[in-house]
Amino acid sequence: TQDERTGKEGTMGSPIILFEDIFNVKDIDPDGKKFEKVSRFYCVSESYEMDLFLDVNTDIYQISEEDRFTLVLAPTLDLHGAPDDGIFNPIERPSLADKYEYVMYGKVFKYQEETQPTQKVSLYLSFGGLLMLLKGDPRNLQGIEPEARLYLLIRKV
């Protein structure tokens, strides 16, 4: 089936991209700087009105306040949608990562649904200790399950 939000589908029938939106950086380290090489960014999405808190290794990827970036969540980097086995393969071949500047691999460790005052979902992921919280309308996060292993891909716009 084709992903209704992105329209991007692998040849094996599974959506390559489960979530995609452009985010605006609103604040950096809102609770103060905790680590020398990591910053926590608070961002708001343009299309789906999602709130994002994201830890980024600023030693290898710099983001500034008011920057805009595309964020994608995908279960595989394979352009044809082939399932990922979770093992890095250094063989050079085209992948979804080629189109992005910063890529992390992690796991959904908490999926929290809220009904008051409006229906929202909070999706918590860990990327080897770097954390992400994505919060918003559950319709925008369909196909993302608790315990799922996902790639996060970022490209500045």
Sequence and secondary structure as in RCSB ss.txt:
>XXXX:A:sequence
TQDERTGKEGTMGSPIILFEDIFNVKDIDPDGKKFEKVSRFYCVSESYEMDLFLDVNTDIYQISEEDRFTLVLAP
TLDLHGAPDDGIFNPIERPSLADKYEYVMYGKVFKYQEETQPTQKVSLYLSFGGLLMLLKGDPRNLQGIEPEARL
YLLIRKV
>XXXX:A:secstr
   TTT  B TTSSBS SEEEEEEEEEESTT   BTTEEEEEEEESSS  EEEEEEETTT    TT EEEEEEES
   TT     S         GGGG SEEEEEEEEEEEEE SSS EEEEEEEETTEEEEEEE GGGGTT  TT EE
EEEEEE 
